[in-house]
Amino acid sequence: MKQYLQLCQTILADGTYKNDRTGTGTKSIFGYQMRFDLSKGFPLMTTKRTAMRLITSELLWFIKGDTNVKTLIAQKNHIWDEWAFEKWVNSKEYDGPDMTDFGLRAAANEQFQAILDEQMTIFREKIQTDDVFADTYGDLGPVYGRQWRSWPTPDGKSIDQLKNVISSIKNNPDSRRHIVTAWNPSEVDQMALPPCHTFFQFYVAEGKLSCQLYQRSADVFLGVPFNIASYSLLTHLIAKECNLEVGDFVHTLGDAHIYSNHMNQINEQLSREPRALPKLKISDEKVSIFDLEAEDIVIEGYDPHPRIKAPIAV
């Protein structure tokens, strides 16, 4: 994962300090590309422990076209909770303690963090036990899964981009149109978070499937390690279904940034020596990626450095 560490070093050396939507502040660069040869191991971060279980369950959630955090919460995956929680605490129905700017306040105040944790527990319980509440506050709008699997058309129908691209790879591998996009300008304002990883393209050569992702906004410490592993996993899954080997995952970043409250964590990571990459095993029992469950995907030989915690900017 030296490619990732080089990205971090480049931002620290050459980045520009900028304000951002969350009010946290970042150091960023614009335009950067990394390439990972997937035949040389699965690119799961080794300079800090990264939760493959969360990456897998989120990707399968996208693949199934789901947009409600209820599914993820049931699997103890909380990476999308903050955006759904924000929707609830900003609603007229919410009658608890003031949660304005809860992310920044929790980072600066241990007492407020305890209050936030209590309210988040209440929120998660209501999502799991109250279907009306889950439909109202658990749904994130037309985010990734909706765009991948059910892109709306003007005539009221929809396009299943993911199924179409798999069919295209199988039947016309040399096409330059193996593309899936999550950026739908007509629906961006309805999404809890506009897509950060916006557009990906597949390429077939010499029996190998490669994927390039364009990511408009890249949270380098928290998000990018997940994005690398997620799209590498997606490439493996689609290659398997199309009876191809894996080639490269190419990660192209627009605004690549380190949040100001992640600097210590980045430096800690840079002080660590990368270790051998693990291997990915996918069950042969299911033919279609649309039928896969988390237990069908296993990582072997993963020996990372310890986890490094950091606050998320919402």
SVG drawing of the C-alpha trace seen along z (x, -y; Angstrom):
<svg xmlns="http://www.w3.org/2000/svg" viewBox="-45 -28 53 52">
<polyline fill="none" stroke="black" stroke-width="0.4" points="0.0,0.0 2.9,-2.3 0.7,-4.1 -1.6,-5.3 1.2,-6.4 2.7,-8.4 -0.6,-10.1 -0.6,-11.1 3.0,-12.4 2.1,-14.4 -0.8,-16.1 1.2,-17.0 4.1,-18.4 2.1,-20.1 -1.4,-20.6 -3.4,-23.8 -5.3,-24.6 -9.0,-25.1 -12.3,-25.5 -14.9,-22.9 -18.6,-22.1 -18.3,-20.5 -16.4,-23.5 -13.5,-21.2 -10.9,-22.5 -8.6,-20.4 -5.3,-20.3 -5.9,-19.2 -4.6,-18.6 -6.5,-18.4 -6.0,-15.5 -4.1,-12.4 -4.0,-8.8 -3.1,-5.5 -2.8,-2.1 -3.1,1.3 -2.3,4.6 -4.9,6.9 -3.0,10.0 -0.4,9.1 -2.7,9.2 -5.9,7.6 -5.3,3.9 -6.6,3.7 -4.7,1.2 -2.0,2.8 -0.6,-0.3 -3.8,-0.4 -6.5,2.3 -9.4,1.6 -12.7,3.4 -13.3,5.6 -16.6,6.7 -17.9,3.1 -16.5,2.7 -18.2,6.0 -21.6,5.3 -21.7,1.8 -20.7,2.9 -23.4,5.7 -25.9,3.0 -25.0,0.9 -25.2,4.0 -28.7,4.9 -29.9,1.4 -30.7,0.7 -30.6,-2.9 -31.9,-2.4 -29.5,-2.2 -31.8,0.3 -30.1,3.1 -26.6,1.9 -27.5,1.4 -28.9,4.9 -25.4,6.1 -23.7,3.8 -22.4,1.6 -22.7,-2.1 -20.7,-3.9 -23.8,-5.7 -25.5,-6.3 -24.4,-9.9 -26.2,-11.1 -29.5,-9.4 -29.2,-10.5 -28.7,-14.1 -31.9,-13.9 -33.8,-12.8 -32.2,-15.4 -33.0,-18.2 -36.7,-17.1 -39.7,-18.5 -40.2,-15.0 -36.9,-15.1 -37.4,-16.3 -34.1,-15.4 -31.0,-17.5 -29.7,-20.0 -27.5,-18.2 -26.5,-21.2 -23.1,-20.5 -22.9,-17.3 -19.8,-16.0 -17.6,-19.0 -19.0,-19.4 -18.4,-15.7 -14.8,-15.9 -14.2,-18.8 -16.3,-17.8 -16.3,-14.4 -19.6,-15.2 -21.3,-16.1 -19.9,-12.8 -21.7,-10.9 -25.0,-12.7 -24.5,-12.0 -23.8,-8.3 -27.0,-8.1 -29.1,-9.7 -27.5,-7.6 -28.4,-4.4 -32.0,-5.6 -31.9,-6.3 -30.5,-2.9 -33.1,-1.1 -36.0,-3.0 -34.6,-2.2 -34.7,1.5 -38.0,1.6 -40.2,-1.0 -40.8,-0.5 -42.4,-3.8 -39.5,-5.6 -37.0,-3.6 -38.8,-4.5 -38.8,-8.2 -35.4,-8.6 -33.4,-5.6 -33.7,-6.1 -30.8,-8.2 -32.5,-9.2 -31.4,-8.1 -27.8,-7.3 -25.4,-4.8 -27.5,-1.7 -30.5,-3.5 -28.4,-5.0 -26.5,-1.7 -29.6,0.4 -32.5,-1.8 -31.5,-5.1 -34.9,-6.8 -35.7,-7.7 -38.0,-10.5 -40.7,-8.0 -41.0,-6.6 -38.9,-3.5 -35.5,-2.8 -32.0,-1.6 -30.2,1.2 -26.7,-0.1 -24.9,2.7 -26.7,5.5 -26.2,3.7 -22.4,3.3 -22.0,7.0 -23.9,8.0 -21.8,5.6 -18.5,7.0 -19.7,10.6 -21.0,9.8 -18.8,7.0 -15.7,7.0 -13.8,4.5 -16.5,1.8 -15.4,-1.5 -18.8,-2.0 -18.5,0.3 -19.6,-2.6 -21.6,-3.1 -22.3,-6.5 -23.8,-7.5 -23.8,-11.3 -27.4,-12.1 -27.7,-15.9 -31.5,-15.8 -31.4,-13.9 -28.3,-15.1 -30.3,-17.5 -32.4,-14.5 -29.4,-12.5 -28.2,-12.5 -24.7,-12.8 -23.9,-13.5 -21.8,-10.7 -18.1,-11.0 -17.1,-8.1 -19.1,-9.2 -18.2,-7.2 -16.4,-4.0 -15.4,-2.2 -14.3,1.3 -11.7,2.4 -11.0,5.9 -7.7,6.9 -5.9,10.3 -8.6,12.0 -8.3,9.5 -10.8,7.1 -9.6,3.7 -11.6,0.9 -11.0,-2.9 -12.9,-4.9 -13.2,-8.7 -13.8,-10.1 -14.7,-13.8 -14.1,-14.1 -11.7,-11.9 -11.4,-11.8 -7.9,-10.4 -7.6,-9.1 -11.1,-7.6 -12.7,-7.2 -10.0,-6.4 -8.8,-3.1 -12.5,-1.9 -12.9,-3.1 -9.8,-1.3 -10.9,2.0 -14.5,1.6 -13.9,1.1 -11.1,3.7 -13.7,6.1 -16.3,5.0 -13.7,5.7 -13.0,9.2 -16.8,9.9 -17.6,8.8 -14.5,10.5 -15.6,13.8 -19.1,13.5 -17.7,12.7 -15.1,15.5 -12.2,13.2 -9.0,12.7 -8.5,9.4 -6.2,6.7 -5.7,3.3 -7.7,1.0 -7.0,-2.6 -8.1,-5.2 -8.4,-8.8 -9.1,-11.5 -10.4,-15.0 -10.2,-16.9 -8.0,-14.6 -7.9,-16.0 -6.8,-15.3 -9.1,-16.9 -7.3,-19.1 -8.3,-16.8 -6.8,-13.8 -3.2,-15.1 -1.9,-13.2 -3.5,-10.0 -1.9,-10.4 1.5,-10.9 1.1,-7.9 0.2,-5.8 3.2,-7.2 5.5,-6.0 4.5,-2.4 6.0,0.0 3.5,1.6 3.0,5.4 2.2,8.1 -1.2,7.8 -3.9,10.4 -5.7,12.6 -9.4,12.5 -11.5,15.7 -15.0,15.7 -17.4,18.6 -18.1,20.6 -21.6,21.7 -23.4,18.6 -23.2,17.7 -24.4,14.1 -23.0,11.2 -26.6,10.2 -27.1,13.4 -23.9,13.0 -23.9,12.5 -21.1,11.2 -20.2,14.8 -19.4,15.6 -16.4,13.2 -13.3,14.0 -10.0,12.3 -7.0,14.5 -3.6,13.6 -4.5,10.2 -1.9,9.0 -2.2,5.2 -0.9,2.7 -3.4,1.6 -6.5,-0.5 -6.2,-4.3 -9.3,-6.1 -10.4,-9.5 -13.7,-11.5 -15.8,-11.6 -16.7,-15.0 -20.5,-15.1"/>
</svg>
